[in-house]
Amino acid sequence: MYTKQQFAKMIDNSLLTPTGTKDEVLELCEESAKRHFAAVCVLPCWVGTAARELAGSDVKVATVIGFPFGATTRLTKVFEIKNAIANGAKEIDAVMNISKFKSGDHAAVAQDLIEMVEATRTSGTMDDSRRIQIKIIIETCFLTEAEKDIASRLVRDAGADFVKTSTGTATGGATPEDIRQIRRAIGSSAVGIKASGGIKTVQIALQMLDAGANRIGTSNGVALYDAYEPDEIAEKRQAAAL
Protein backbone atom coordinates (compact mmCIF):
# COMPACT_ATOMS: atom_id res chain seq x y z
CA MET A 1 0.00 0.00 0.00
CA TYR A 2 1.27 3.45 -0.90
CA THR A 3 1.67 6.15 1.70
CA LYS A 4 -0.27 9.35 1.09
CA GLN A 5 2.97 11.03 0.03
CA GLN A 6 3.80 8.23 -2.42
CA PHE A 7 0.29 8.40 -3.85
CA ALA A 8 0.63 12.16 -4.38
CA LYS A 9 3.88 11.70 -6.29
CA MET A 10 2.11 9.53 -8.86
CA ILE A 11 -0.47 12.20 -9.74
CA ASP A 12 -0.31 14.67 -12.61
CA ASN A 13 -3.02 17.18 -11.70
CA SER A 14 -4.36 18.44 -15.01
CA LEU A 15 -6.29 21.37 -16.43
CA LEU A 16 -6.61 20.93 -20.19
CA THR A 17 -10.09 22.24 -20.91
CA PRO A 18 -10.41 24.92 -23.60
CA THR A 19 -12.26 27.20 -21.16
CA GLY A 20 -9.75 26.93 -18.30
CA THR A 21 -8.87 30.41 -17.05
CA LYS A 22 -5.71 31.92 -15.60
CA ASP A 23 -7.31 31.98 -12.16
CA GLU A 24 -8.03 28.26 -12.47
CA VAL A 25 -4.41 27.59 -13.50
CA LEU A 26 -3.17 29.51 -10.47
CA GLU A 27 -5.54 27.57 -8.22
CA LEU A 28 -4.37 24.29 -9.80
CA CYS A 29 -0.77 25.22 -8.99
CA GLU A 30 -1.55 26.29 -5.43
CA GLU A 31 -3.55 23.16 -4.60
CA SER A 32 -0.96 20.90 -6.26
CA ALA A 33 1.95 22.50 -4.40
CA LYS A 34 0.15 21.98 -1.09
CA ARG A 35 -0.19 18.26 -1.83
CA HIS A 36 3.23 17.79 -3.48
CA PHE A 37 1.89 16.17 -6.66
CA ALA A 38 4.31 14.94 -9.32
CA ALA A 39 3.24 17.60 -11.79
CA VAL A 40 0.58 19.94 -13.02
CA CYS A 41 -0.33 19.49 -16.68
CA VAL A 42 -1.51 22.64 -18.44
CA LEU A 43 -2.03 23.91 -21.96
CA PRO A 44 1.10 25.35 -23.61
CA CYS A 45 -0.10 28.94 -23.25
CA TRP A 46 -0.05 28.58 -19.44
CA VAL A 47 3.37 26.95 -19.03
CA GLY A 48 5.15 30.18 -18.13
CA THR A 49 2.43 31.13 -15.65
CA ALA A 50 2.55 27.73 -13.98
CA ALA A 51 6.35 27.69 -13.91
CA ARG A 52 6.48 31.03 -12.13
CA GLU A 53 3.78 30.01 -9.67
CA LEU A 54 5.52 26.71 -8.83
CA ALA A 55 9.07 28.08 -8.66
CA GLY A 56 10.75 26.64 -5.58
CA SER A 57 8.22 23.83 -5.18
CA ASP A 58 8.71 20.13 -5.85
CA VAL A 59 5.88 20.07 -8.41
CA LYS A 60 6.91 20.00 -12.07
CA VAL A 61 5.15 21.73 -14.94
CA ALA A 62 3.99 19.43 -17.74
CA THR A 63 2.33 20.42 -20.97
CA VAL A 64 0.75 18.81 -24.02
CA ILE A 65 2.20 18.75 -27.54
CA GLY A 66 0.26 18.06 -30.76
CA PHE A 67 -2.85 17.98 -28.60
CA PRO A 68 -5.27 16.26 -28.93
CA PHE A 69 -4.82 14.40 -32.24
CA GLY A 70 -1.06 14.36 -32.83
CA ALA A 71 -1.77 15.49 -36.38
CA THR A 72 0.60 18.45 -36.61
CA THR A 73 3.84 18.10 -38.57
CA ARG A 74 7.11 16.93 -37.04
CA LEU A 75 8.64 20.40 -37.32
CA THR A 76 5.65 21.89 -35.54
CA LYS A 77 5.89 19.37 -32.70
CA VAL A 78 9.64 19.92 -32.35
CA PHE A 79 9.10 23.68 -32.13
CA GLU A 80 6.28 23.21 -29.60
CA ILE A 81 8.54 21.08 -27.40
CA LYS A 82 11.47 23.49 -27.52
CA ASN A 83 9.20 26.45 -26.87
CA ALA A 84 7.48 24.72 -23.96
CA ILE A 85 10.82 23.83 -22.34
CA ALA A 86 12.09 27.37 -22.84
CA ASN A 87 8.97 28.60 -21.05
CA GLY A 88 9.59 26.31 -18.07
CA ALA A 89 8.08 22.90 -18.85
CA LYS A 90 9.83 19.99 -17.13
CA GLU A 91 7.68 17.22 -18.59
CA ILE A 92 6.23 16.80 -22.08
CA ASP A 93 3.04 14.86 -22.90
CA ALA A 94 3.03 14.52 -26.69
CA VAL A 95 0.40 12.86 -28.87
CA MET A 96 1.39 10.19 -31.37
CA ASN A 97 0.25 10.90 -34.94
CA ILE A 98 -2.90 8.80 -34.71
CA SER A 99 -3.99 9.41 -38.30
CA LYS A 100 -0.71 8.20 -39.81
CA PHE A 101 -0.58 5.29 -37.38
CA LYS A 102 -4.09 4.16 -38.39
CA SER A 103 -2.96 4.50 -42.02
CA GLY A 104 -0.27 1.91 -41.34
CA ASP A 105 2.61 4.35 -41.87
CA HIS A 106 4.56 3.14 -38.86
CA ALA A 107 7.86 4.41 -40.25
CA ALA A 108 6.57 7.98 -40.32
CA VAL A 109 5.16 7.60 -36.81
CA ALA A 110 8.46 6.21 -35.54
CA GLN A 111 10.37 9.14 -37.03
CA ASP A 112 7.86 11.55 -35.48
CA LEU A 113 8.44 9.96 -32.06
CA ILE A 114 12.22 9.91 -32.40
CA GLU A 115 12.35 13.60 -33.31
CA MET A 116 10.12 14.55 -30.38
CA VAL A 117 12.30 12.58 -27.99
CA GLU A 118 15.45 14.16 -29.43
CA ALA A 119 13.94 17.65 -29.13
CA THR A 120 13.16 16.97 -25.49
CA ARG A 121 16.62 15.63 -24.72
CA THR A 122 18.55 18.38 -26.52
CA SER A 123 16.44 21.17 -25.01
CA GLY A 124 16.90 20.05 -21.41
CA THR A 125 19.65 18.99 -19.06
CA MET A 126 21.49 15.74 -19.71
CA ASP A 127 21.70 15.08 -15.96
CA ASP A 128 19.48 12.01 -15.44
CA SER A 129 18.29 13.28 -12.06
CA ARG A 130 16.89 16.44 -13.66
CA ARG A 131 16.22 15.22 -17.20
CA ILE A 132 13.07 16.47 -18.82
CA GLN A 133 10.77 13.53 -19.38
CA ILE A 134 8.57 12.87 -22.38
CA LYS A 135 5.38 10.83 -22.32
CA ILE A 136 3.77 9.72 -25.58
CA ILE A 137 -0.01 9.49 -25.76
CA ILE A 138 -1.17 6.63 -27.99
CA GLU A 139 -4.96 7.12 -27.45
CA THR A 140 -5.84 3.50 -26.74
CA CYS A 141 -9.57 3.86 -27.37
CA PHE A 142 -8.85 4.33 -31.09
CA LEU A 143 -6.57 1.30 -31.40
CA THR A 144 -7.12 -2.40 -31.91
CA GLU A 145 -5.44 -4.85 -29.54
CA ALA A 146 -2.67 -5.49 -32.07
CA GLU A 147 -2.22 -1.75 -32.66
CA LYS A 148 -1.81 -1.09 -28.93
CA ASP A 149 1.13 -3.49 -28.90
CA ILE A 150 2.73 -1.91 -31.97
CA ALA A 151 2.23 1.66 -30.73
CA SER A 152 3.62 0.85 -27.28
CA ARG A 153 6.75 -0.69 -28.77
CA LEU A 154 7.27 2.26 -31.12
CA VAL A 155 7.18 4.57 -28.11
CA ARG A 156 9.61 2.36 -26.20
CA ASP A 157 12.00 2.07 -29.13
CA ALA A 158 11.98 5.84 -29.68
CA GLY A 159 13.41 6.27 -26.18
CA ALA A 160 10.43 7.96 -24.54
CA ASP A 161 10.04 7.83 -20.77
CA PHE A 162 6.35 6.88 -20.62
CA VAL A 163 3.58 5.39 -22.71
CA LYS A 164 0.44 7.35 -21.88
CA THR A 165 -2.97 5.85 -22.59
CA SER A 166 -5.19 8.79 -23.43
CA THR A 167 -5.70 12.51 -23.94
CA GLY A 168 -8.91 12.50 -21.92
CA THR A 169 -10.70 14.16 -24.85
CA ALA A 170 -11.61 11.05 -26.87
CA THR A 171 -14.33 8.43 -26.60
CA GLY A 172 -12.63 6.48 -23.83
CA GLY A 173 -9.87 6.64 -21.25
CA ALA A 174 -7.54 4.31 -19.42
CA THR A 175 -8.54 0.78 -18.45
CA PRO A 176 -6.65 -1.72 -16.28
CA GLU A 177 -6.64 -4.11 -19.24
CA ASP A 178 -4.88 -1.53 -21.40
CA ILE A 179 -2.30 -0.90 -18.70
CA ARG A 180 -1.51 -4.61 -18.41
CA GLN A 181 -1.31 -4.96 -22.19
CA ILE A 182 1.04 -1.99 -22.54
CA ARG A 183 3.29 -3.39 -19.82
CA ARG A 184 3.45 -6.76 -21.57
CA ALA A 185 4.20 -5.06 -24.89
CA ILE A 186 7.02 -2.80 -23.68
CA GLY A 187 8.45 -5.27 -21.18
CA SER A 188 11.15 -2.99 -19.78
CA SER A 189 10.37 -1.49 -16.40
CA ALA A 190 12.57 1.44 -17.42
CA VAL A 191 9.63 2.77 -19.44
CA GLY A 192 6.76 4.06 -17.35
CA ILE A 193 3.04 3.97 -18.05
CA LYS A 194 0.75 6.92 -17.44
CA ALA A 195 -2.95 6.13 -17.10
CA SER A 196 -5.24 9.01 -17.96
CA GLY A 197 -8.83 9.66 -18.91
CA GLY A 198 -11.80 8.98 -16.66
CA ILE A 199 -9.87 8.47 -13.41
CA LYS A 200 -12.25 10.08 -10.94
CA THR A 201 -12.10 7.87 -7.84
CA VAL A 202 -9.43 6.39 -5.61
CA GLN A 203 -10.68 2.92 -6.47
CA ILE A 204 -10.13 3.48 -10.20
CA ALA A 205 -6.72 5.07 -9.59
CA LEU A 206 -5.60 2.09 -7.52
CA GLN A 207 -6.83 -0.31 -10.21
CA MET A 208 -4.55 1.46 -12.68
CA LEU A 209 -1.57 1.39 -10.32
CA ASP A 210 -2.18 -2.26 -9.45
CA ALA A 211 -2.26 -3.06 -13.18
CA GLY A 212 1.19 -1.52 -13.66
CA ALA A 213 0.76 2.23 -14.14
CA ASN A 214 3.43 4.51 -12.67
CA ARG A 215 1.60 7.80 -13.06
CA ILE A 216 -2.02 8.95 -12.97
CA GLY A 217 -3.23 11.82 -15.13
CA THR A 218 -6.43 13.37 -13.82
CA SER A 219 -8.33 16.61 -13.45
CA ASN A 220 -9.51 15.29 -10.08
CA GLY A 221 -6.14 15.16 -8.34
CA VAL A 222 -7.19 17.14 -5.28
CA ALA A 223 -10.30 15.02 -4.70
CA LEU A 224 -8.31 11.79 -5.14
CA TYR A 225 -5.59 12.86 -2.72
CA ASP A 226 -8.02 14.11 -0.10
CA ALA A 227 -10.04 10.87 -0.29
CA TYR A 228 -7.00 8.59 -0.16
CA GLU A 229 -6.67 7.01 3.30
CA PRO A 230 -4.11 4.19 3.06
CA ASP A 231 -4.83 2.61 6.45
CA GLU A 232 -8.52 2.41 5.71
CA ILE A 233 -7.92 0.96 2.25
CA ALA A 234 -5.44 -1.59 3.60
CA GLU A 235 -7.98 -2.73 6.20
CA LYS A 236 -10.67 -3.15 3.55
CA ARG A 237 -8.33 -5.12 1.30
CA GLN A 238 -7.28 -7.34 4.16
CA ALA A 239 -10.89 -8.00 5.13
CA ALA A 240 -11.79 -8.82 1.52
CA ALA A 241 -8.92 -11.33 1.34
CA LEU A 242 -10.14 -13.28 4.37
N, C-alpha and C positions, 0 to 999 in steps of 0.2 A: 504494500500500500504506500502511496506517495504521501509525503508530508504536504502541508498546505503550501509551503514555500516551493517544493519541487513541482507541485501541480501548477502554480503560478508561472514558473519558468518554462512551461510547455504551452503557454497560451500566447497567441498573436491576437491582440484585441484590435478589431478592424472597424473602420468606417469608410465604406466604399460606395455609398449611395450617391447618386447624382445630385441630390438635394442637400447633402451634408454641408453645414455652414462652418465658418471659421470658429464660432463659439463652440460648436459641437466638437471640432477637432481639438480645441484647447481643453475642453472637458474630458475628452478621451485620453489626452496626455496626462492630465492631472490624476484621473482615476487609475490609470495604468501605472503611473509612478508610485502611487500609494501602495499598490499591490505587487509591485516588482514583477510585472509580466515580462515575457521574453521580448516582445516587441509591440509596437502599434503599427498597423498597416493602413496607410492613407493614400489617397489619390496623389499623383505626381505634383499637382499644383500646391499641395499642402506640405510637402516634404520639408521645405525650409522653415515653415512655421513650427512644425512638430519638432524638428531638430533643435531649434532655439528653445522651445518650451521644455524639452527633455535633457538639455545640456546639464551634465553633472549627475544624471541619474543612471541607473543600470538598465534602463529600457531602451532598446534599439528602435530606430525608425526604419520601417519597411515600406516599400511602395510597389505598385503594379506596373508592368510593362506589356505593351501590346494588348491591353485589357479592353474588352473581355474575350475577343475571338482569336487573338494571335495572328491576325491577318495583315498586319503592316509589314513593310519590307524589312529585310535584314538591316539595311543602313539606318532605317528609322528606329528599329529596336536598339541598335548599338548606340545611337545618339541619345535615345531616351535613358538608357542605362548610365551612360557617362554623365549626362545632365543631372540625373537623380542623385548619383554619388557625389557630384560636385556640390549639390544642394544640401547634402547631409545624410543621405540614405545609407544605412549599414546592412540592409538586407534587400534583395531583389526578388520579387515574385513575378516571373515572366510567363506569358502564355505561349504554349506550343502553337505552331501554325496548324490549326485543326483542319482547315480547308485543304491544304496540300497533303496533310497526313491522310485524310479520308480519300484523297485522289490517288493514293498509293505512291506518292513521290517521297519516299522515305529518305532518299539522298538529300533532297532539298531541305527537308525538315532537320536532318542531322546537321547539315551545314549551318542552318539557322541557329540551332542549339549551341553548336561549338562556338560560333561567333559571339553569342550572348554571354557564354561562360568566359570567353577570352576578354570581352569588354569589361566584365565584372572584375576579373583578376587584375587586369592591367590598370584599372582605374582606382584600385584600392591597395591597401598594404599587403605585402607578401608574407607578413608575420602571421603564422597560422592561428595564433591566439586572438588576433584582431582582424582576421581576414573577412572581407565582405562576402556573405553567403548568397547563393542564388538558388531559388526554388523554381522548378518548372511545372506549370499547371498543364495537365494533360486532358482535363475535362472528361472524366470517366463516363459520365452519363451519355456521351455521344459515341462511345467506343464499344465495339464487340469485345468478347472475352479475349480473342486472339489479338486484337488491336491493343488492348490494355497491356499485354505482355510486351508487344513490340515497342510501344511508346515508352514504357518504363525502362526498357533496356537502352533505347536511344538516349534517354535522359542520363542514365548511369554512364554510358560510354562517352557522352559529351563532357563528363567531369563535373556535372552539377552536384550541389550539396543535398538537395531534396527533390523527390517526386511529390508533387502536390496534386490532390485529387480534382479540385474543382475551383471555379471562380466564385461560386455562390450566386451567379446570375442566370444559370441555365436551368434545365428542367429537372435536375436532380443534383444531390450533393454526395458527400462521402458515405460509404457503407462499410461495415466491418469486413464484409466479403471482399470488397475492392482493396482494402488495406492488406489483407492476407495475401491476395493475389499479387499485388505490387511487390510485397516483400519476397514472395517466392520467385518472382521474375527477376528482381535485381540482385537477390542473394546477399550481396555485401552489406554488412551492417554499417559500413562507412558512409553509406548513402541513407539519409533520413527520409521519412515519409511525413508529409503534412496533410492531415485530414481537415477538410473545410467544406462548408455548405450544409446548412440544416442542423448544426450542432448547438442545440438550445438548452440541453439539460445535462446535469452531471452524469447521469446514467449513460447517455449517449456518448459523452466525452470519454468516459471510462471504457466503454465498448471499443472505441477507436484505439485508445492506448493499449488495451489488452490485446487487440488484434495486431499490434505492431507499429502504430503511429508514434512518432517522436514529438510532433508539434500539432497543436489544435488551432485552426483559424476560425474565429467566430466574432460576430458583432455583439455577442452576449457574454463577453469575458468577465465583466464585473459581477453579473448575476451568477455565473458558474463558480467563480472564486468564493463569493459570499455564501453560496449554498454548500460548498465542499467542506464536509466535516469527516476527516479520515477515520477517526475513532468510531464514529457512528456507522460509517460504511463498512469498516472492518468487522464490526460486531454483526451486522446484517449478513455479510458474506459468510462469516463463520457459522451463524445459525442456519443459513441455507444449506451449508455443506453437511450438516449433521443428519 
